[in-house]
Amino acid sequence: MVFAVGAVTLGGSSLEQIRGQSTQNIQMPCANGSASQRQEAVDSLGERITIEIFGPPGAGKTTLARAVAADLALHGLAVRLAISARPEESGAGRRSALASRLSKLGGAVSQIIWSDSVTEALLQLMPLLHWSASLRRRRYIAGLARLASVDGLLVQDQGYLCAIAGLALDSKRSDDRVLARALDVVPLPNIAVRLCVSPDISGIRLGQRHAKQGFAARALERPPADTKGLDDIFAAIYAKLQKRNLCVLQVSGRDQNDLESAVALITTTALALGQARRLARSHGAILP
């Protein structure tokens, strides 16, 4: 897994496509306040803050992450978007896509020489037997550590929560004790968003994705049969995050209407968090 990271920019014609009509009836934090109040809420989110969308393959995480980042940008926020990049889906030919994946595997080998403490802790807690799977996971998690070290507002579709779920499934270590320890190890997102979709819908989406891929690329993808097991693990992670009193949301990725509602809810929550941080600082307190 590799991440495409960049700032979010919008064309004027994409406004309604991104936000949707469902946002028109939602009261945004400070929406009726003065310009300075709105700016203060925006400025409060300028620190290091992460919104992670997690869920099984085919749920629509990348689509939702793009839409959320674009909507936050419309509110004047400087947003970094980190999404999983698949060369086949970006229009690259199959040969160039395979070359890209082989290059990534070579990069994973270099991670043996250097790795951060979070990566090592997770792989020790949930070890993988196959060397190639271990290399790919090491590269993926080490990339997350680099993303987490930069200040600013980050929206991502494949963060530490997805990494924990994947490791738990592949290592067959998904009991409550192991998941709790894994959550203790990683830097948790400020806003965690569980994206739910029925297996039938995710199966159709995965089929469409695989149709664009060559044999080698499909071999590196997680099989659709894993979706149920992953979703059970995500449900357990979601419950544990709730018990930790973190900001956790659950949204549906069924269709376009659900997407628009999810974008509105996540944006509202992010701006509300900014307003709460501003009020806490005014009283000498600090919110996570």
KEDRENPA-841727 format. One record per residue (C-alpha): x, y, z; residue number from 1; residue in one letter. Coordinates in Angstrom, 2 decimals, always signed. Example, Ala and Ser with C-alpha at 12.3 -4.5 7.8 and 13.67 -1.06 7.14 Angstrom:
! residues 2
@x->+12.30	y->-4.50	z->+7.80	num->1	residuo->A
@x->+13.67	y->-1.06	z->+7.14	num->2	residuo->S
END
This chain:
! residues 288
@x->+0.00	y->+0.00	z->+0.00	num->1	residuo->M
@x->+1.30	y->+3.44	z->-0.89	num->2	residuo->V
@x->-0.31	y->+6.79	z->-0.17	num->3	residuo->F
@x->-0.88	y->+9.71	z->-2.50	num->4	residuo->A
@x->-0.61	y->+12.82	z->-0.37	num->5	residuo->V
@x->-1.36	y->+16.36	z->-1.37	num->6	residuo->G
@x->-3.25	y->+19.53	z->-0.69	num->7	residuo->A
@x->-6.92	y->+19.70	z->-1.65	num->8	residuo->V
@x->-8.04	y->+22.05	z->-4.39	num->9	residuo->T
@x->-11.50	y->+22.51	z->-5.83	num->10	residuo->L
@x->-13.01	y->+23.70	z->-9.05	num->11	residuo->G
@x->-16.15	y->+25.79	z->-8.73	num->12	residuo->G
@x->-18.24	y->+23.28	z->-10.67	num->13	residuo->S
@x->-17.62	y->+20.57	z->-8.05	num->14	residuo->S
@x->-19.31	y->+22.39	z->-5.17	num->15	residuo->L
@x->-22.70	y->+20.69	z->-5.31	num->16	residuo->E
@x->-21.15	y->+17.37	z->-6.31	num->17	residuo->Q
@x->-19.01	y->+17.32	z->-3.18	num->18	residuo->I
@x->-21.31	y->+18.78	z->-0.57	num->19	residuo->R
@x->-24.70	y->+17.61	z->-1.80	num->20	residuo->G
@x->-28.09	y->+19.04	z->-0.99	num->21	residuo->Q
@x->-28.19	y->+17.24	z->+2.36	num->22	residuo->S
@x->-25.80	y->+19.81	z->+3.83	num->23	residuo->T
@x->-28.21	y->+22.69	z->+3.26	num->24	residuo->Q
@x->-30.36	y->+21.84	z->+6.29	num->25	residuo->N
@x->-27.47	y->+21.22	z->+8.70	num->26	residuo->I
@x->-26.46	y->+23.98	z->+11.10	num->27	residuo->Q
@x->-22.70	y->+24.35	z->+10.85	num->28	residuo->M
@x->-20.78	y->+25.45	z->+13.97	num->29	residuo->P
@x->-20.50	y->+29.25	z->+14.00	num->30	residuo->C
@x->-22.42	y->+29.39	z->+10.73	num->31	residuo->A
@x->-24.49	y->+32.33	z->+12.01	num->32	residuo->N
@x->-21.65	y->+33.93	z->+13.95	num->33	residuo->G
@x->-19.38	y->+36.73	z->+12.94	num->34	residuo->S
@x->-16.61	y->+36.29	z->+10.38	num->35	residuo->A
@x->-14.05	y->+36.31	z->+13.19	num->36	residuo->S
@x->-15.91	y->+33.55	z->+15.05	num->37	residuo->Q
@x->-16.00	y->+31.38	z->+11.95	num->38	residuo->R
@x->-12.31	y->+31.98	z->+11.35	num->39	residuo->Q
@x->-11.47	y->+31.08	z->+14.96	num->40	residuo->E
@x->-13.25	y->+27.75	z->+14.56	num->41	residuo->A
@x->-11.29	y->+27.12	z->+11.37	num->42	residuo->V
@x->-7.98	y->+28.19	z->+12.94	num->43	residuo->D
@x->-8.51	y->+25.79	z->+15.84	num->44	residuo->S
@x->-8.25	y->+22.91	z->+13.40	num->45	residuo->L
@x->-4.93	y->+24.13	z->+12.01	num->46	residuo->G
@x->-2.98	y->+22.04	z->+14.51	num->47	residuo->E
@x->-2.14	y->+18.38	z->+14.09	num->48	residuo->R
@x->-5.47	y->+16.59	z->+13.70	num->49	residuo->I
@x->-6.36	y->+13.40	z->+11.88	num->50	residuo->T
@x->-9.65	y->+12.15	z->+10.47	num->51	residuo->I
@x->-9.41	y->+8.46	z->+9.63	num->52	residuo->E
@x->-12.05	y->+6.58	z->+7.67	num->53	residuo->I
@x->-11.96	y->+2.85	z->+8.30	num->54	residuo->F
@x->-13.92	y->-0.09	z->+6.97	num->55	residuo->G
@x->-13.62	y->-3.17	z->+4.74	num->56	residuo->P
@x->-12.45	y->-3.13	z->+1.11	num->57	residuo->P
@x->-15.13	y->-1.84	z->-1.24	num->58	residuo->G
@x->-16.88	y->+0.25	z->+1.41	num->59	residuo->A
@x->-15.97	y->+3.50	z->-0.36	num->60	residuo->G
@x->-13.28	y->+4.84	z->+1.98	num->61	residuo->K
@x->-11.28	y->+6.61	z->-0.72	num->62	residuo->T
@x->-14.37	y->+8.21	z->-2.26	num->63	residuo->T
@x->-15.54	y->+9.47	z->+1.13	num->64	residuo->L
@x->-12.07	y->+10.73	z->+2.11	num->65	residuo->A
@x->-11.86	y->+12.78	z->-1.09	num->66	residuo->R
@x->-15.31	y->+14.25	z->-0.53	num->67	residuo->A
@x->-14.66	y->+15.11	z->+3.14	num->68	residuo->V
@x->-11.34	y->+16.77	z->+2.34	num->69	residuo->A
@x->-12.93	y->+18.81	z->-0.42	num->70	residuo->A
@x->-15.81	y->+19.92	z->+1.84	num->71	residuo->D
@x->-13.40	y->+20.98	z->+4.59	num->72	residuo->L
@x->-11.42	y->+22.93	z->+2.00	num->73	residuo->A
@x->-14.61	y->+24.78	z->+1.10	num->74	residuo->L
@x->-14.70	y->+26.00	z->+4.72	num->75	residuo->H
@x->-11.27	y->+27.56	z->+4.36	num->76	residuo->G
@x->-9.19	y->+24.77	z->+5.89	num->77	residuo->L
@x->-5.81	y->+23.71	z->+4.56	num->78	residuo->A
@x->-6.30	y->+19.95	z->+4.26	num->79	residuo->V
@x->-3.84	y->+17.17	z->+3.49	num->80	residuo->R
@x->-5.45	y->+14.16	z->+1.84	num->81	residuo->L
@x->-3.72	y->+10.77	z->+2.11	num->82	residuo->A
@x->-5.42	y->+8.08	z->+0.07	num->83	residuo->I
@x->-4.42	y->+4.60	z->-1.02	num->84	residuo->S
@x->-3.07	y->+4.72	z->-4.56	num->85	residuo->A
@x->-3.69	y->+1.90	z->-7.01	num->86	residuo->R
@x->-1.90	y->+2.49	z->-10.36	num->87	residuo->P
@x->-4.55	y->+0.54	z->-12.31	num->88	residuo->E
@x->-7.33	y->+2.84	z->-11.11	num->89	residuo->E
@x->-5.42	y->+5.99	z->-12.04	num->90	residuo->S
@x->-5.36	y->+5.05	z->-15.72	num->91	residuo->G
@x->-1.88	y->+3.52	z->-15.79	num->92	residuo->A
@x->-1.34	y->+0.59	z->-18.12	num->93	residuo->G
@x->-1.04	y->-2.87	z->-16.66	num->94	residuo->R
@x->+2.69	y->-3.08	z->-17.34	num->95	residuo->R
@x->+3.42	y->+0.24	z->-15.67	num->96	residuo->S
@x->+1.10	y->-0.71	z->-12.81	num->97	residuo->A
@x->+3.02	y->-3.95	z->-12.27	num->98	residuo->L
@x->+6.32	y->-2.08	z->-12.40	num->99	residuo->A
@x->+4.98	y->+0.34	z->-9.80	num->100	residuo->S
@x->+3.98	y->-2.51	z->-7.48	num->101	residuo->R
@x->+7.36	y->-4.21	z->-7.87	num->102	residuo->L
@x->+9.04	y->-0.91	z->-7.04	num->103	residuo->S
@x->+6.93	y->-0.68	z->-3.89	num->104	residuo->K
@x->+7.99	y->-4.18	z->-2.90	num->105	residuo->L
@x->+11.58	y->-3.10	z->-3.34	num->106	residuo->G
@x->+10.88	y->-0.15	z->-1.08	num->107	residuo->G
@x->+9.47	y->-2.52	z->+1.49	num->108	residuo->A
@x->+12.76	y->-4.41	z->+1.56	num->109	residuo->V
@x->+14.55	y->-1.17	z->+2.47	num->110	residuo->S
@x->+12.25	y->-0.81	z->+5.49	num->111	residuo->Q
@x->+14.07	y->-3.75	z->+7.09	num->112	residuo->I
@x->+17.01	y->-1.42	z->+7.60	num->113	residuo->I
@x->+14.91	y->+1.36	z->+9.20	num->114	residuo->W
@x->+11.62	y->+1.09	z->+11.00	num->115	residuo->S
@x->+9.82	y->+3.10	z->+13.67	num->116	residuo->D
@x->+8.82	y->+1.84	z->+17.10	num->117	residuo->S
@x->+5.09	y->+1.67	z->+16.28	num->118	residuo->V
@x->+5.70	y->-0.56	z->+13.26	num->119	residuo->T
@x->+7.92	y->-2.89	z->+15.26	num->120	residuo->E
@x->+5.44	y->-3.07	z->+18.15	num->121	residuo->A
@x->+2.50	y->-3.94	z->+15.90	num->122	residuo->L
@x->+4.42	y->-6.61	z->+13.98	num->123	residuo->L
@x->+5.61	y->-8.17	z->+17.22	num->124	residuo->Q
@x->+2.09	y->-8.15	z->+18.62	num->125	residuo->L
@x->+0.55	y->-9.57	z->+15.43	num->126	residuo->M
@x->+3.38	y->-11.32	z->+13.52	num->127	residuo->P
@x->+2.89	y->-12.49	z->+9.96	num->128	residuo->L
@x->+4.38	y->-15.79	z->+8.84	num->129	residuo->L
@x->+4.82	y->-15.07	z->+5.14	num->130	residuo->H
@x->+7.82	y->-12.85	z->+4.45	num->131	residuo->W
@x->+6.29	y->-10.95	z->+1.51	num->132	residuo->S
@x->+3.14	y->-10.09	z->+3.49	num->133	residuo->A
@x->+5.32	y->-8.93	z->+6.38	num->134	residuo->S
@x->+7.37	y->-6.71	z->+4.06	num->135	residuo->L
@x->+4.30	y->-5.07	z->+2.54	num->136	residuo->R
@x->+2.77	y->-4.44	z->+5.96	num->137	residuo->R
@x->+6.04	y->-2.99	z->+7.26	num->138	residuo->R
@x->+6.22	y->-0.52	z->+4.40	num->139	residuo->R
@x->+2.56	y->+0.44	z->+4.80	num->140	residuo->Y
@x->+2.74	y->+1.06	z->+8.57	num->141	residuo->I
@x->+6.07	y->+2.88	z->+8.35	num->142	residuo->A
@x->+4.44	y->+5.23	z->+5.83	num->143	residuo->G
@x->+1.72	y->+5.98	z->+8.37	num->144	residuo->L
@x->+4.33	y->+7.00	z->+10.92	num->145	residuo->A
@x->+5.73	y->+9.58	z->+8.52	num->146	residuo->R
@x->+2.26	y->+10.98	z->+7.84	num->147	residuo->L
@x->+1.51	y->+11.27	z->+11.57	num->148	residuo->A
@x->+4.65	y->+13.32	z->+12.21	num->149	residuo->S
@x->+3.50	y->+16.35	z->+10.19	num->150	residuo->V
@x->+1.32	y->+19.12	z->+11.67	num->151	residuo->D
@x->-1.94	y->+20.13	z->+10.06	num->152	residuo->G
@x->-5.32	y->+18.64	z->+9.22	num->153	residuo->L
@x->-5.06	y->+15.20	z->+7.65	num->154	residuo->L
@x->-7.88	y->+13.15	z->+6.10	num->155	residuo->V
@x->-6.94	y->+9.54	z->+5.31	num->156	residuo->Q
@x->-8.63	y->+6.39	z->+4.09	num->157	residuo->D
@x->-6.06	y->+3.81	z->+5.26	num->158	residuo->Q
@x->-4.69	y->+4.72	z->+8.69	num->159	residuo->G
@x->-3.58	y->+2.84	z->+11.76	num->160	residuo->Y
@x->-7.05	y->+1.44	z->+12.45	num->161	residuo->L
@x->-7.10	y->-0.25	z->+9.04	num->162	residuo->C
@x->-3.55	y->-1.47	z->+9.64	num->163	residuo->A
@x->-4.54	y->-3.05	z->+12.96	num->164	residuo->I
@x->-7.55	y->-4.79	z->+11.41	num->165	residuo->A
@x->-5.53	y->-6.18	z->+8.52	num->166	residuo->G
@x->-2.77	y->-7.45	z->+10.79	num->167	residuo->L
@x->-5.30	y->-8.98	z->+13.19	num->168	residuo->A
@x->-6.98	y->-10.90	z->+10.37	num->169	residuo->L
@x->-3.79	y->-12.07	z->+8.67	num->170	residuo->D
@x->-2.06	y->-13.09	z->+11.89	num->171	residuo->S
@x->-5.24	y->-14.69	z->+13.26	num->172	residuo->K
@x->-4.82	y->-12.64	z->+16.42	num->173	residuo->R
@x->-8.05	y->-10.65	z->+16.72	num->174	residuo->S
@x->-9.03	y->-11.31	z->+20.33	num->175	residuo->D
@x->-10.02	y->-8.40	z->+22.56	num->176	residuo->D
@x->-6.74	y->-8.34	z->+24.46	num->177	residuo->R
@x->-4.60	y->-8.06	z->+21.33	num->178	residuo->V
@x->-6.82	y->-5.38	z->+19.75	num->179	residuo->L
@x->-6.74	y->-3.34	z->+22.97	num->180	residuo->A
@x->-2.95	y->-3.52	z->+23.13	num->181	residuo->R
@x->-2.66	y->-2.55	z->+19.47	num->182	residuo->A
@x->-4.83	y->+0.54	z->+20.06	num->183	residuo->L
@x->-2.55	y->+1.46	z->+22.96	num->184	residuo->D
@x->+0.48	y->+1.36	z->+20.66	num->185	residuo->V
@x->-0.67	y->+3.56	z->+17.78	num->186	residuo->V
@x->-1.48	y->+7.29	z->+17.68	num->187	residuo->P
@x->-5.27	y->+7.30	z->+17.46	num->188	residuo->L
@x->-7.14	y->+9.69	z->+15.13	num->189	residuo->P
@x->-8.94	y->+12.71	z->+16.57	num->190	residuo->N
@x->-12.03	y->+11.69	z->+14.60	num->191	residuo->I
@x->-12.53	y->+8.03	z->+13.66	num->192	residuo->A
@x->-15.18	y->+7.27	z->+11.05	num->193	residuo->V
@x->-16.39	y->+3.70	z->+10.56	num->194	residuo->R
@x->-17.81	y->+3.28	z->+7.05	num->195	residuo->L
@x->-20.35	y->+0.44	z->+6.79	num->196	residuo->C
@x->-21.73	y->-1.23	z->+3.68	num->197	residuo->V
@x->-23.44	y->-4.55	z->+2.98	num->198	residuo->S
@x->-21.27	y->-7.45	z->+1.69	num->199	residuo->P
@x->-23.33	y->-7.54	z->-1.52	num->200	residuo->D
@x->-22.44	y->-3.95	z->-2.37	num->201	residuo->I
@x->-18.78	y->-4.23	z->-1.41	num->202	residuo->S
@x->-18.55	y->-7.44	z->-3.45	num->203	residuo->G
@x->-19.82	y->-5.68	z->-6.57	num->204	residuo->I
@x->-17.38	y->-2.81	z->-6.07	num->205	residuo->R
@x->-14.45	y->-5.17	z->-5.54	num->206	residuo->L
@x->-15.41	y->-7.05	z->-8.69	num->207	residuo->G
@x->-15.33	y->-3.80	z->-10.65	num->208	residuo->Q
@x->-11.94	y->-2.97	z->-9.14	num->209	residuo->R
@x->-10.45	y->-6.37	z->-9.95	num->210	residuo->H
@x->-11.69	y->-6.12	z->-13.55	num->211	residuo->A
@x->-9.28	y->-3.21	z->-14.04	num->212	residuo->K
@x->-6.31	y->-5.13	z->-12.68	num->213	residuo->Q
@x->-3.91	y->-7.63	z->-14.13	num->214	residuo->G
@x->-3.27	y->-11.04	z->-12.58	num->215	residuo->F
@x->-0.24	y->-9.91	z->-10.55	num->216	residuo->A
@x->-2.10	y->-6.93	z->-9.13	num->217	residuo->A
@x->-5.10	y->-9.07	z->-8.17	num->218	residuo->R
@x->-2.77	y->-11.50	z->-6.43	num->219	residuo->A
@x->-1.61	y->-8.70	z->-4.13	num->220	residuo->L
@x->-5.17	y->-7.60	z->-3.28	num->221	residuo->E
@x->-7.11	y->-8.97	z->-0.32	num->222	residuo->R
@x->-9.68	y->-11.56	z->-1.50	num->223	residuo->P
@x->-13.39	y->-10.62	z->-1.20	num->224	residuo->P
@x->-13.88	y->-13.58	z->+1.17	num->225	residuo->A
@x->-11.94	y->-11.63	z->+3.82	num->226	residuo->D
@x->-14.54	y->-8.86	z->+3.96	num->227	residuo->T
@x->-16.73	y->-10.49	z->+6.62	num->228	residuo->K
@x->-13.80	y->-11.20	z->+8.92	num->229	residuo->G
@x->-12.48	y->-7.67	z->+8.54	num->230	residuo->L
@x->-15.88	y->-6.15	z->+9.22	num->231	residuo->D
@x->-16.15	y->-8.11	z->+12.47	num->232	residuo->D
@x->-12.75	y->-6.78	z->+13.53	num->233	residuo->I
@x->-13.72	y->-3.24	z->+12.60	num->234	residuo->F
@x->-16.86	y->-3.60	z->+14.71	num->235	residuo->A
@x->-14.72	y->-4.63	z->+17.68	num->236	residuo->A
@x->-12.35	y->-1.71	z->+17.12	num->237	residuo->I
@x->-15.30	y->+0.68	z->+16.86	num->238	residuo->Y
@x->-16.68	y->-0.54	z->+20.20	num->239	residuo->A
@x->-13.29	y->-0.17	z->+21.90	num->240	residuo->K
@x->-12.86	y->+3.38	z->+20.60	num->241	residuo->L
@x->-16.29	y->+4.30	z->+21.96	num->242	residuo->Q
@x->-15.31	y->+3.02	z->+25.40	num->243	residuo->K
@x->-12.24	y->+5.28	z->+25.30	num->244	residuo->R
@x->-14.51	y->+8.32	z->+24.92	num->245	residuo->N
@x->-12.95	y->+9.25	z->+21.59	num->246	residuo->L
@x->-14.77	y->+11.06	z->+18.80	num->247	residuo->C
@x->-16.15	y->+8.10	z->+16.82	num->248	residuo->V
@x->-18.72	y->+8.23	z->+14.02	num->249	residuo->L
@x->-20.47	y->+5.48	z->+12.08	num->250	residuo->Q
@x->-21.80	y->+6.21	z->+8.60	num->251	residuo->V
@x->-23.17	y->+4.26	z->+5.64	num->252	residuo->S
@x->-21.50	y->+3.97	z->+2.26	num->253	residuo->G
@x->-24.46	y->+2.45	z->+0.46	num->254	residuo->R
@x->-25.09	y->+5.12	z->-2.18	num->255	residuo->D
@x->-24.65	y->+8.76	z->-3.17	num->256	residuo->Q
@x->-27.26	y->+10.02	z->-0.70	num->257	residuo->N
@x->-25.47	y->+8.25	z->+2.15	num->258	residuo->D
@x->-22.17	y->+9.73	z->+0.96	num->259	residuo->L
@x->-23.56	y->+13.25	z->+1.08	num->260	residuo->E
@x->-25.00	y->+12.73	z->+4.57	num->261	residuo->S
@x->-21.70	y->+11.29	z->+5.78	num->262	residuo->A
@x->-19.72	y->+14.24	z->+4.41	num->263	residuo->V
@x->-22.03	y->+16.70	z->+6.16	num->264	residuo->A
@x->-21.78	y->+14.84	z->+9.48	num->265	residuo->L
@x->-17.98	y->+14.57	z->+9.39	num->266	residuo->I
@x->-17.51	y->+18.21	z->+8.42	num->267	residuo->T
@x->-19.90	y->+19.33	z->+11.16	num->268	residuo->T
@x->-18.02	y->+17.23	z->+13.70	num->269	residuo->T
@x->-14.63	y->+18.55	z->+12.62	num->270	residuo->A
@x->-15.72	y->+22.17	z->+12.86	num->271	residuo->L
@x->-17.38	y->+21.50	z->+16.21	num->272	residuo->A
@x->-14.09	y->+20.04	z->+17.47	num->273	residuo->L
@x->-12.32	y->+23.20	z->+16.36	num->274	residuo->G
@x->-14.83	y->+25.35	z->+18.23	num->275	residuo->Q
@x->-14.47	y->+23.19	z->+21.36	num->276	residuo->A
@x->-10.69	y->+23.52	z->+21.21	num->277	residuo->R
@x->-10.97	y->+27.28	z->+20.94	num->278	residuo->R
@x->-13.27	y->+27.47	z->+23.98	num->279	residuo->L
@x->-11.05	y->+25.11	z->+25.97	num->280	residuo->A
@x->-7.96	y->+27.22	z->+25.27	num->281	residuo->R
@x->-9.79	y->+30.34	z->+26.36	num->282	residuo->S
@x->-10.22	y->+28.64	z->+29.77	num->283	residuo->H
@x->-6.65	y->+27.40	z->+29.93	num->284	residuo->G
@x->-7.49	y->+23.78	z->+29.03	num->285	residuo->A
@x->-6.30	y->+21.57	z->+26.18	num->286	residuo->I
@x->-8.45	y->+19.13	z->+24.24	num->287	residuo->L
@x->-6.95	y->+16.11	z->+22.44	num->288	residuo->P
END
